[in-house]
C-alpha cells in the first residue's frame, strides 16, 4: 500500500510540473495569449485521470475490508492528499486543482511585457491593443473551469465525461423507468342514449279508407266463418237483424 500511494503522489506531482512548464512557457504564450487557460483545462483532465486511479485503489481496499482509518494513516502527510482531497476521494468525487499559486504567477507581468514587445508593430498600427495581465490570466474564466470540474464522479472515461458535461448525470447510473398505462388516447365511454322505438303505423289497404285502423291492426278472430265476418255461434243463433247489427258493431257493415 505504501509503494502504491507513493507512486500516486509522484504522478500527481508530475502532472502539476507539466502544467507549470507549459502554461508559463513564453513562446507558447506568444503563439496563443490564452495558452494558460488551455493548459489549465488540460490540467484538470489529467488530474482527474490520476485521482480516478486513486479512487479505484481505495475501492479495492474497501472490498478487502481494510479499515478506512488505516488507509487514511497511509495517505497522511503525503503531498496532494490533504483532508479535503481525501474527503472527495472517499465519496468518489473529483476535487479540481486550484488556481496557480502566487509564486507561479509572479512572472506573469514580465510575460505581458514580452507579449507587447512581440506585437509592437501591430499595437503601433492600431491592429492590436496592448495586452494586460487579465488577457493572459483571466481569473473569471479560470474559475469557471474549476466550477465545471468540481464534484465530477470519478472513474469516467473520455466519452462518459463528455456525456456527463452535456447532461449533468453519471452515465453509468441507469434510471429505472416505471411504465405507466398511457390513457391520453383513451376516450371516455360513450353515454348510451335511450333507444327510440319507432311507432309502426298499421298498414291500411288503399281500398279500406273508411275502416278504422284499430280494427285492421287487431288480431283477426280465428272463429269467423268464411267471409261472413261472424263466428259460428253468431251465425247459428242470431237472427238476420241481429247479424246485421253485429256486423255493424264490428265495423263490417
Backbone as a ProteinNet text record, in pm:
[ID]
protein_1_A
[PRIMARY]
XXXXXXXXXXXXXXXXXXXXXXXXXXXXXXXXXXXXXXXXXXXXXXXXXXXXXXXXXXXXXXXXXXXXXXXXXXXXXXXXXXXXXXXXXXXXXXXXXXXXXXXXXXXXXXXXXXXXXXXXXXXXXXXXXXXXXXXXXXXXXXXXXXXXXXXXXXXXXXXXXXXXXXXXXXXXXXXXXXXXXXXXXXXXXXXXXXXXXXXXXXXXXXXXXXXXXXXXXXXXXXXXXXXXXXXXXXXXXXXXXXXXXXXXXXXXX
[TERTIARY]
82.8	0	87.4	192	282.4	345.3	386.5	450.1	350.6	228	126.5	93.5	75.5	41.8	155.9	277.9	394.3	396.3	359.2	354.5	245.5	130.9	24.6	74.1	141.8	191.3	289	376.1	473	403.2	300	228.7	157.1	92.8	22.1	121.7	235.7	340.2	388	399.2	443.3	339.3	211.5	105	112.4	131.8	144.8	268.2	377.6	500	482.2	412	387.3	301.9	202.3	118.1	200.7	280.9	360.9	454.8	517.7	614.6	548.5	432.9	369.5	284.4	219.9	132.1	209.9	332.3	410.2	530	521.1	625.7	609.6	710.4	697	661.1	723.8	697.6	553.1	503.6	364.1	268.9	307.3	225.4	224.2	335.4	340.3	250.7	250.4	167.8	19.2	-12.5	-151.9	-160.7	-205.8	-214.8	-303.3	-395.8	-482.4	-427.9	-295.9	-234	-255.5	-253.8	-270.1	-408.8	-510.7	-646.9	-653.1	-593.7	-591.2	-522.7	-407.3	-332.1	-401.2	-476.7	-547.1	-660.4	-727.6	-830.7	-767.5	-652.6	-582.6	-534.3	-495.1	-452.1	-564.8	-685.5	-799.6	-823.7	-816.1	-842	-735	-608.7	-500.6	-508.7	-542	-554.7	-673.4	-779.7	-897.6	-859.1	-780	-739.3	-657.8	-566.2	-482.4	-563.6	-654.4	-733.5	-836.1	-875.4	-962.1	-887.1	-757.5	-674.6	-674.4	-657.6	-654.3	-788.7	-897.3	-1032	-1054	-1013.5	-1030.4	-947.9	-831.2	-747.8	-816.8	-877.2	-949.2	-1067.5	-1134.1	-1246.4	-1201.5	-1083.6	-1029.2	-999	-944.3	-913.8	-1041.2	-1149.8	-1277.5	-1325.9	-1309.7	-1351.8	-1267.1	-1145.4	-1057.4	-1082.3	-1184.4	-1222.6	-1109.6	-1025.7	-921.7	-983.7	-975.2	-1038.9	-991.1	-1086.5	-1051.2	-950.6	-957.4	-861.2	-718.5	-699.6	-565.5	-521.6	-617.9	-586.8	-550.5	-630	-604.8	-468.4	-427.9	-297.4	-185	-203.7	-101.6	-90.5	-204.6	-203.6	-160.7	-161.1	-132.2	7.1	14.4	139.1	194	116.7	157.9	118.5	206.8	176.6	56.1	-32.6	-153.7	-265.2	-251.1	-354.2	-392.8	-434.1	-479.2	-618.5	-671.1	-803.5	-913.3	-905.6	-1007.6	-1009	-891.2	-882.3	-926.9	-889.3	-927.5	-1078.6	-1140.2	-1285.9	-1355.9	-1304.9	-1360.9	-1339.6	-1219.6	-1188.8	-1275.7	-1299.8	-1376.2	-1520.9	-1574.1	-1711.1	-1715.7	-1598.6	-1595.1	-1617.8	-1577.5	-1596.1	-1461.1	-1453.6	-1327.8	-1312	-1194.2	-1155.9	-1060.8	-1108.4	-1024.9	-906.9	-807.7	-689.3	-727.7	-664.5	-690.4	-617	-638.2	-564.8	-415.9	-332.6	-187.6	-146.1	-56.2	-12.5	59.3	67.8	124.3	268.3	345.6	485.9	497.6	396	396.7	356	256	201.6	284.4	384.7	467.4	540	558.5	630.7	537.6	408.5	313.4	331.7	354.4	374.8	489.4	595.8	708.3	669.4	585.6	540.4	448.3	372	284.9	369.1	477.8	565.4	630	672.2	730.6	628.2	505.4	399.1	374.6	373.8	353.9	470.2	590.5	706.4	700.1	652.3	643.9	541.1	436	330	338.2	456.9	472.8	426.3	458	416.6	264.4	199.9	54.1	-9.7	51.4	-1.4	14.9	129.7	156.6	62.2	27.1	-61.7	-208.6	-238	-376.4	-448.3	-379.3	-442.1	-459.7	-381.1	-384.3	-371.3	-457.9	-444.8	-337.3	-284	-182.1	-242.3	-165.4	-209	-200	-294.7	-293.3	-281.9	-262.4	-249.9	-376.8	-491.7	-618	-633.8	-562.2	-570.9	-507.2	-399.3	-331.5	-365.5	-424.9	-463.4	-604.8	-706.3	-845.5	-900.6	-902.9	-939	-1079.6	-1175.5	-1313.8	-1324.9	-1255.7	-1259.6	-1195	-1087.3	-1020.9	-1109.5	-1177.9	-1267.3	-1386.4	-1431.8	-1542.1	-1499.5	-1372.1	-1320.3	-1322.7	-1287.3	-1291.5	-1434.3	-1529.2	-1669.7	-1719.9	-1669.8	-1710.3	-1668.3	-1550	-1493.5	-1524	-1567.5	-1586.2	-1698.2	-1672.9	-1769.4	-1805	-1724	-1747.5	-1721.7	-1812	-1790.6	-1660.2	-1582.1	-1454.1	-1475.3	-1379.4	-1383.6	-1447	-1481.1	-1543.3	-1435.9	-1462.7	-1370.6	-1402.3	-1329.2	-1345.2	-1486.9	-1542.8	-1678.5	-1781.2	-1763.3	-1856	-1844.1	-1723.1	-1703.9	-1779.4	-1767.7	-1837.2	-1988	-2039.2	-2182.3	-2222.8	-2137.2	-2167.8	-2175.3	-2080.6	-2080.3	-2200.7	-2253.4	-2371.1	-2501.1	-2507.2	-2633.2	-2630.7	-2509.9	-2500.8	-2533.4	-2540	-2574.1	-2465.2	-2443.6	-2346.4	-2401	-2337.8	-2390.6	-2387.3	-2316.2	-2309	-2431.4	-2507.8	-2627.6	-2747.6	-2811.3	-2928.2	-3051.8	-3130	-3252	-3361.3	-3427.9	-3537.7	-3661.9	-3718.9	-3838.4	-3959.2	-4051.6	-4173.6	-4273.8	-4312.4	-4406.5	-4546.4	-4607.4	-4744.9	-4834	-4957.5	-5052.6	-5083.1	-5068.8	-5095.9	-5245.1	-5306.1	-5450.8	-5485.7	-5382.9	-5407.7	-5500.3	-5496.9	-5577	-5702.9	-5729	-5848.3	-5964.8	-6067.2	-6183.7	-6275.5	-6345.8	-6439.7	-6552	-6607	-6715.2	-6832.9	-6884.8	-6996.9	-7121.7	-7191.6	-7316.5	-7425.1	-7477.3	-7577.8	-7707.6	-7755.4	-7881.5	-7996.7	-8108.2	-8223.2	-8269.7	-8290.8	-8335.3	-8474.4	-8487.8	-8617.2	-8692.6	-8807.7	-8888.5	-8981.9	-8963.8	-9049.9	-9190.4	-9281.3	-9423.9	-9463.4	-9495.1	-9530.9	-9678.5	-9699.9	-9838.5	-9898.8	-10013.2	-10075.9	-10088	-10060.3	-10072.7	-10220.2	-10273.3	-10414.7	-10427.3	-10504.6	-10523.4	-10584.2	-10546.6	-10596.6	-10746.6	-10803.6	-10948	-11027.7	-10966.3	-11037.8	-11025.5	-11046.9	-11031.4	-11129.4	-11247.1	-11347.9	-11343	-11247.7	-11235.2	-11135	-11164.7	-11077.2	-10946.1	-10839.3	-10708.4	-10701.3	-10773.5	-10770.2	-10823.2	-10927.3	-10984.9	-10889.3	-10821.7	-10728.2	-10606.9	-10565.3	-10446.5	-10474.9	-10603.3	-10637.9	-10616.1	-10597.8	-10576	-10704.5	-10706.1	-10829.2	-10884.5	-11015.9	-11086.5	-11083.4	-11009.9	-10993.1	-11121.3	-11229.5	-11355.1	-11452.6	-11412.8	-11503.1	-11525	-11650.3	-11686.8	-11677	-11581.7	-11566.8	-11548.5	-11621.5	-11612	-11731.7	-11809.1	-11929.3	-11898.8	-11779.6	-11745.8	-11805.8	-11879.9	-11945.6	-11885.2	-11887	-11839.5	-11946.6	-11908.7	-12005.6	-12122	-12093.8	-12201.4	-12297	-12239.6	-12323.4	-12407.8	-12348.4	-12423.1	-12541.5	-12516.2	-12619.9	-12732.6	-12703.2	-12802.5	-12862.5	-12801.4	-12855.3	-12949.6	-13049	-13140.8	-13070.4	-13133	-13071.5	-13052.4	-13154.8	-13142.3	-13026.8	-13015.7	-12909.1	-12770.9	-12766.9	-12640.5	-12594.6	-12692.6	-12659.8	-12608.9	-12673	-12631.1	-12491	-12468.6	-12338	-12226.4	-12255.7	-12156.2	-12129.4	-12236.3	-12220.2	-12132.2	-12152.3	-12071.8	-11922.4	-11900.4	-11761.8	-11702.6	-11787.8	-11739.5	-11730.2	-11806.4	-11801.3	-11927.1	-12014	-12138.5	-12164.6
-119.6	0	126.2	123.2	238	269.1	164.7	183.8	243.3	191.8	239.9	386.5	421.5	559.1	653	607.7	688.9	714.2	612	627.2	726.7	721.7	818.1	961.3	982.5	1116.1	1165.8	1078.9	1116.6	1151.8	1076.3	1100.8	1235.4	1266.3	1394	1509.9	1490.8	1593.9	1618.1	1511.7	1524.9	1600.8	1576.5	1647.5	1797.6	1833.4	1974.8	2037.5	1962.3	2014	2040.2	1950.3	1968.2	2092.7	2112.6	2231.8	2358.8	2363.3	2483.2	2512.5	2411.4	2429.8	2481.6	2423.8	2461.1	2587.8	2608.9	2725.4	2856.2	2853.4	2975.5	2978.4	2898.4	2897.6	3023.1	3112.1	3237.8	3217.3	3118.8	3101.2	3054.8	2964.2	2920.3	3035.9	3124.5	3241.4	3336.8	3349.8	3434.8	3380.4	3249.4	3187.5	3194.4	3186.1	3187.7	3257.6	3384.1	3457.3	3388.4	3299.6	3226.1	3086.1	3072.4	2941.5	2891.8	2982.3	2941	2879.9	2937	2883.2	2742.4	2728.1	2597.9	2492.6	2529	2434	2406.8	2503.9	2483.6	2382.4	2387.7	2288.2	2149.4	2144.7	2017.3	1963.8	2055.8	2015.5	1943.9	1997.2	1934.8	1793.6	1779.4	1648.1	1546.8	1588.5	1497.6	1464.7	1566.3	1542.9	1450.8	1467.4	1380.4	1234.2	1213.5	1077.1	1014.5	1092	1038.2	1011.8	1102.1	1082.4	970.4	942.8	826.9	698.3	698.6	581.9	561	670.6	661	611.6	663.6	624	474.3	423.2	281	196.4	247.8	177.8	174.4	285.2	289.9	194	179.6	86.8	-57.6	-88.4	-223.4	-248.1	-147.6	-162.1	-182.5	-116.4	-135.7	-279.4	-334.8	-472.5	-570.2	-530.2	-614.8	-593.9	-510	-482.8	-420.6	-341.8	-268.8	-142.5	-119.2	-3.3	128.1	221.4	349.3	424.2	406.4	471.9	431.9	305.7	257.8	315.5	319.4	374.2	522	594.1	738	762	673.5	686.6	673.1	585.8	565.9	688.7	757.6	875.8	1002	996.5	1115.5	1169.5	1300.8	1373.8	1351.9	1281.2	1268.2	1394.6	1440.3	1560.8	1536.2	1636.2	1633.7	1545	1498.8	1414.5	1466.1	1593.2	1651.3	1605	1657.7	1616.9	1645.5	1760.9	1796.7	1698.5	1673	1581.1	1440.8	1393.7	1259.4	1250.8	1359.9	1360.4	1343.4	1412.1	1397.5	1255.6	1203.3	1069	963.9	979.4	880.4	870.4	981	975.7	970.4	947.2	926	1049.3	1166.4	1291.8	1358.1	1436.1	1499.7	1634.6	1653.9	1781	1850.1	1948.5	2007.3	2086.4	2105.5	2183.7	2330.5	2396	2537.5	2624.3	2755.1	2849	2836.9	2865.8	2857.6	2942.7	2893.5	2969.1	3098.7	3189.7	3321.7	3313.4	3218.2	3209.8	3171.9	3105.8	3074.8	3195.2	3266.9	3378.7	3506.2	3504.4	3624.2	3664.4	3570.1	3600.4	3655.5	3655.8	3697.5	3842.1	3939	4076.5	4087.3	4012.5	4016.2	3952.6	3846.9	3782.1	3875.2	3958.1	4054.5	4154.5	4200.7	4294.6	4231.7	4105.8	4036.2	4021.9	3997.4	3982.1	4113.9	4224.3	4356	4391.6	4353	4379.6	4298.1	4173.7	4088.1	4140.3	4205.1	4257.1	4410	4465.6	4611.3	4675.9	4615.9	4674.5	4674.5	4564.6	4558.3	4659	4675.1	4770.2	4913	4941.5	5076.7	5112.4	5011.8	5038.7	5037.9	5002.7	5000.4	4870.3	4774.9	4646.1	4561.3	4590.9	4512.5	4606.2	4587.9	4665.7	4605.2	4685.5	4636.9	4529.1	4427.4	4318.7	4362.3	4311.7	4334.4	4200.6	4205.4	4082.5	3998.2	4063.5	3989.3	3916.1	3962.5	3896.1	3758.3	3743.4	3613.8	3534.4	3601.7	3534.4	3577.3	3535.4	3573.6	3494.1	3553.8	3483.2	3424	3499.2	3450.3	3327.3	3328.4	3213.6	3091.5	3112.5	3001.5	2944.9	3033.1	2986.6	2909.9	2948.4	2873.9	2731.6	2713.8	2578.6	2495.9	2559.1	2489	2446.3	2538.1	2505.5	2392.9	2389.1	2283.8	2145.3	2136.9	2007	1963.1	2053.1	2015.5	1912.1	1811.1	1704.2	1613.2	1616.4	1520.8	1379.5	1284.4	1147.4	1089.1	1032	974.3	841.3	809.1	679.7	681	798.8	806	810.6	743.7	755.5	882.7	907	1033	1049.6	943.6	953.1	977.5	910.6	928.4	1068.5	1121.3	1258.2	1357.9	1340	1430.8	1423.2	1302.3	1286.5	1350.4	1337	1396.8	1549.1	1608.6	1754.4	1803.4	1719.5	1757.7	1742	1639.4	1608	1638.4	1642.7	1661.7	1535.8	1420.3	1295	1191.1	1105.3	997.1	894.9	877.4	784.7	638.4	608.2	468.9	429.4	528.7	501.5	497.8	382.9	365.9	387	486.3	515.4	417.1	363.2	271.2	350.9	316.3	385.4	296.9	344.5	270.4	296.7	187.9	203.2	226	326	357.2	349.6	312	298.8	435.3	444.2	570.8	581.4	672.5	689.1	813.6	873.4	1000.1	983.8	863.9	844.4	762.6	728.1	650.1	743.9	726.9	811.9	761.3	849.9	805.6	727.1	632	550.9	639	606	685.3	662.9	767.9	760.1	712.2	594.8	536.5	615.1	649.1	721.3	621.7	657.4	565.3	540.7	412.6	375.8	430.1	485.9	536.8	426.4	392.2	285.7	349.1	308.2	364.8	309.8	399.1	356.7	319.8	191.9	142.1	167.2	238.7	270	153.7	110.3	-4.3	23	-79.8	-68.4	-82.1	25.2	27.2	11	-85.9	-103.4	21	48.2	168.5	166.2	49.5	41.6	29.4	53.6	42.5	174.4	284.9	416.4	440.7	380	405.6	308.8	215.2	116.5	169.6	158.6	212	134.2	203.9	140.2	39.9	65.9	-25	-160.8	-160.9	-288.4	-362.2	-289	-354.7	-409	-334.9	-377.1	-484.1	-503.1	-601.8	-741.4	-832.2	-970.9	-1029.2	-1089.9	-1143.8	-1256.7	-1259.5	-1365.8	-1492.9	-1590.8	-1715.3	-1800.2	-1762.2	-1838.7	-1788.8	-1685.5	-1631.5	-1736.8	-1748	-1847.2	-1781.6	-1830.3	-1781.6	-1631.8	-1568.2	-1423.1	-1351.3	-1422.4	-1361.4	-1257.4	-1268.5	-1177.5	-1217.6	-1326.7	-1372.6	-1506	-1527.5	-1655.7	-1761.9	-1888	-1997.4	-1985.3	-1942.3	-1927	-1817.9	-1702.3	-1589.6	-1627	-1703.7	-1743.3	-1835.2	-1921.9	-2019.9	-1961.8	-1873.3	-1830.1	-1692.6	-1606.8	-1471.7	-1469.5	-1382.1	-1362	-1273.4	-1255.4	-1172.8	-1028.9	-973.3	-837.2	-826.1	-932.7	-931	-948.9	-1029.9	-1046.9	-914.6	-841.9	-713.7	-614.5	-616.6	-526.3	-565.2	-699.7	-746.2	-705	-716.6	-676.4	-526.9	-452.3	-307.8	-274	-352.5	-329.2	-358.4	-456.6	-493.4	-400.8	-311	-221.4	-285	-395	-464.4	-442	-353.5	-327.7	-177.8
0	0	0	78.2	87.3	-47.9	-119.6	-250.4	-350.2	-351.4	-445.9	-418.2	-292.2	-256.8	-293.9	-275.2	-312.7	-463.5	-538.5	-685	-726.2	-656.9	-685.7	-662.8	-554.1	-521	-626.8	-676.2	-779	-910.4	-945	-1070.8	-1066.3	-953.6	-941.8	-943.7	-881.4	-882.8	-1026.3	-1105.4	-1244.1	-1327	-1300.1	-1373.1	-1344.5	-1219.8	-1183.5	-1248.3	-1253.6	-1315.1	-1463.7	-1531.4	-1674.5	-1699.6	-1616.4	-1631.3	-1612.3	-1510.2	-1483.1	-1599.4	-1651.6	-1759	-1886.7	-1921.3	-2047.7	-2035.8	-1921.4	-1906.4	-1905.7	-1857.5	-1844.9	-1940.5	-2045.4	-2147.4	-2235	-2239.5	-2314.4	-2461.8	-2527.7	-2669.7	-2694	-2609.5	-2622.3	-2596.6	-2507.3	-2478.1	-2596.8	-2664.8	-2782.9	-2893.9	-2906.3	-3010.5	-2976.2	-2847.8	-2804.4	-2668.4	-2665.1	-2538.2	-2433.8	-2477.9	-2384.1	-2356.4	-2372.6	-2351.1	-2208.8	-2110.3	-1971	-1948	-2010.6	-1997.8	-2058	-2173.8	-2240.7	-2153.7	-2097.4	-2015.7	-1882	-1831.6	-1704.9	-1721.6	-1835.4	-1866	-1879.2	-1944.6	-1960.8	-1825.5	-1736.6	-1602	-1528.9	-1538	-1468.8	-1522.5	-1653.3	-1712.3	-1670.7	-1672.2	-1631.8	-1482.8	-1402.5	-1258.8	-1229.7	-1307.4	-1291.3	-1317.4	-1419.6	-1453.9	-1340.5	-1283	-1175.3	-1048.1	-1015.6	-894.2	-912	-1036.3	-1061.8	-1031	-1060.2	-1025.3	-873.4	-801.1	-655	-602.6	-660.4	-616.4	-638.4	-753.2	-781.5	-684	-647.5	-549.3	-412.6	-374.2	-246.8	-246.3	-360.6	-369.4	-350.7	-404.7	-386.2	-238.7	-171.6	-29.1	52.1	12	81	65.6	-55.7	-79.5	2.5	34.5	116	265.2	295.9	435.4	517.5	450.4	522.3	579.8	709.3	771.4	709.3	693.4	633.3	719.8	850.6	938.2	905.5	875.1	840.2	705.5	611.7	480	491.4	569.2	585.8	650.4	737.9	802.9	700.7	601.9	498.4	407.5	385.8	299.6	374.4	504.9	585.1	553.9	544	518.3	377.7	294	154.1	78.9	-9.3	-85.8	-176.2	-182.4	-265.3	-208.6	-84.2	-24.7	114.3	118.4	243.7	280.6	388.2	436.7	334.8	270.5	173.1	55.9	1	-113.2	-75.3	42.6	85.7	106.6	152.1	167.3	33.2	-69.8	-204.5	-255.8	-238.5	-287.5	-220.2	-92.7	-17.1	-65.5	-119.6	-172.7	-325.4	-387.7	-532.3	-615	-565.4	-638.7	-663.5	-770.4	-809.2	-740.2	-685.7	-624.5	-721.5	-799.1	-904.5	-849.2	-936.2	-899.6	-884.7	-789.9	-766.6	-868.3	-860.2	-944.6	-915.6	-1012.9	-989.9	-870.4	-789	-670.9	-709.4	-614.7	-640.2	-690.9	-638.4	-681.9	-829.1	-881.7	-1023.8	-1106.4	-1059.4	-1136.4	-1122.8	-1039.3	-1019.7	-1148.3	-1239.2	-1362.4	-1471.4	-1444.9	-1548.4	-1594.2	-1507.7	-1556.4	-1657.1	-1635.1	-1729	-1862.2	-1852.9	-1976	-2056.1	-1986.5	-2055.2	-2133.6	-2073.7	-2141.3	-2264.3	-2249.7	-2364.8	-2477.1	-2437.8	-2537.2	-2610	-2537.8	-2600.3	-2692.2	-2651.4	-2736.7	-2865.7	-2852.1	-2970.3	-3070.3	-3021.2	-3107.3	-3117.4	-3103	-3101.4	-3231.4	-3345.5	-3473.4	-3486.8	-3451.8	-3459.4	-3363.9	-3246.4	-3148.1	-3198.5	-3259.9	-3310.6	-3425.1	-3508.1	-3621.9	-3583.1	-3458.2	-3412.6	-3442.1	-3499.5	-3528.6	-3401.6	-3300.8	-3177.5	-3057.6	-2959.1	-2837.3	-2748.3	-2658.3	-2565.8	-2475.1	-2451.6	-2364.7	-2218.7	-2141.3	-1997	-1926.5	-1796.8	-1719.2	-1730.2	-1736.5	-1744.4	-1877.3	-1980	-2110.3	-2108.2	-2034	-2031.9	-1905.4	-1807.8	-1683.2	-1644.2	-1724.5	-1696.5	-1579.1	-1463	-1340.3	-1348.7	-1400.3	-1406.1	-1495.7	-1606.1	-1696.4	-1632.7	-1559.5	-1490.7	-1379.2	-1309	-1201.8	-1258.1	-1377.2	-1438.5	-1472.5	-1505.9	-1531.8	-1403.8	-1293	-1163.8	-1130.4	-1151.6	-1122.1	-1212.2	-1334.4	-1427.7	-1377.6	-1318.1	-1281.7	-1138.3	-1053.5	-914.7	-900.6	-820.1	-788.2	-906.2	-1012.1	-1121	-1068.3	-1092.2	-1043.2	-1097.6	-1011.3	-1052.7	-1125.6	-1212.6	-1280.6	-1417.9	-1472.7	-1604.5	-1713.2	-1826.6	-1939.7	-2018.3	-2126.9	-2200.7	-2255.4	-2313.1	-2369.4	-2258.6	-2147.2	-2035.3	-1975.3	-1973.8	-1925.6	-2012.4	-2142.7	-2234.9	-2214.5	-2194.6	-2170.4	-2037.5	-1937.7	-1807.5	-1817.6	-1889.3	-1902.9	-1983.3	-2071.1	-2150.1	-2072.3	-1987.8	-1919.4	-1770	-1710.6	-1566.6	-1487.5	-1556.2	-1490.2	-1516.7	-1417.5	-1431.3	-1530.9	-1646.6	-1748.4	-1705.7	-1598.3	-1551.1	-1471.4	-1428.4	-1349.6	-1442.3	-1450.6	-1535.8	-1450.6	-1486.5	-1411.5	-1450.2	-1349.5	-1374.3	-1411.2	-1524.5	-1571.9	-1546.6	-1470	-1441.5	-1551.3	-1619.9	-1729.2	-1673.8	-1722.7	-1682.8	-1804.4	-1779.1	-1888.8	-1947.1	-2077.1	-2144.7	-2170.1	-2099.1	-2112.4	-2190.4	-2254.4	-2321.7	-2442	-2504.6	-2625	-2599.6	-2473.8	-2443.2	-2422.1	-2501.7	-2491.7	-2382.1	-2315.1	-2211.7	-2274.1	-2200.6	-2257.5	-2297.7	-2414.5	-2465.9	-2381.5	-2358.7	-2282.6	-2376.9	-2347	-2436.1	-2426.3	-2541.2	-2546.4	-2547.2	-2487	-2488.1	-2630	-2655	-2789.1	-2815.9	-2933.3	-2974.4	-3048.2	-2992.8	-3052.9	-3154.1	-3274	-3379.2	-3366.1	-3375.7	-3372.9	-3514	-3528.5	-3661.1	-3686.5	-3787.2	-3822.8	-3898.2	-3855.5	-3925	-4073.5	-4148.3	-4292.7	-4333.3	-4383.4	-4422.1	-4572.1	-4616.9	-4761.7	-4822.4	-4945.2	-5012.4	-5031.1	-5044.8	-5069.6	-4942	-4824.3	-4696.8	-4621.8	-4688.1	-4628.5	-4516.3	-4518.9	-4417.2	-4301.4	-4304.7	-4197.6	-4096.2	-3965.6	-3862.6	-3858.3	-3825	-3818	-3705.3	-3594.1	-3480.8	-3519	-3602	-3644.6	-3734.4	-3821.8	-3915.1	-3840.1	-3736.4	-3663.8	-3561.9	-3528.7	-3427.4	-3479.4	-3385.7	-3425.4	-3478.6	-3596	-3654.4	-3569.1	-3565.8	-3491.5	-3572.8	-3523.8	-3599.1	-3605.1	-3525.8	-3529.1	-3634.8	-3708.5	-3812.2	-3919.9	-3958.7	-4062.1	-4198.9	-4280.2	-4416	-4421.4	-4510.2	-4528.4	-4469.3	-4383.3	-4327.7	-4223.6	-4159.4	-4052.7	-3919.8	-3915.1	-3793.7	-3751.6	-3622.5	-3572.5	-3597.5	-3574.7	-3595.1	-3499.6	-3376.4	-3277.9	-3319.2	-3365.2	-3408.1	-3530.5	-3617.6	-3738.8	-3704.8	-3604.9	-3573.1	-3489.6	-3400.2	-3302.7	-3328.8	-3407.3	-3429.3	-3548.7	-3532.4	-3646.7	-3747.2	-3863.3	-3967.6	-3921.4	-3846.4	-3796.7	-3696.2	-3609.6	-3510.2	-3574.9	-3685.2	-3757.2	-3818.7	-3877.1	-3938.6	-3833.6	-3715.6	-3607.3	-3557.2	-3552.4	-3503.7	-3598.5	-3728.6	-3827.2	-3820.4	-3788.5	-3777.1	-3655.5	-3546.6	-3427.9	-3456.3	-3542.7	-3579.1	-3684	-3735.1	-3839.3	-3973.2	-3990.5	-4118.8	-4200.9	-4154.3	-4228.6	-4230.9
[MASK]
+++++++++++++++++++++++++++++++++++++++++++++++++++++++++++++++++++++++++++++++++++++++++++++++++++++++++++++++++++++++++++++++++++++++++++++++++++++++++++++++++++++++++++++++++++++++++++++++++++++++++++++++++++++++++++++++++++++++++++++++++++++++++++++

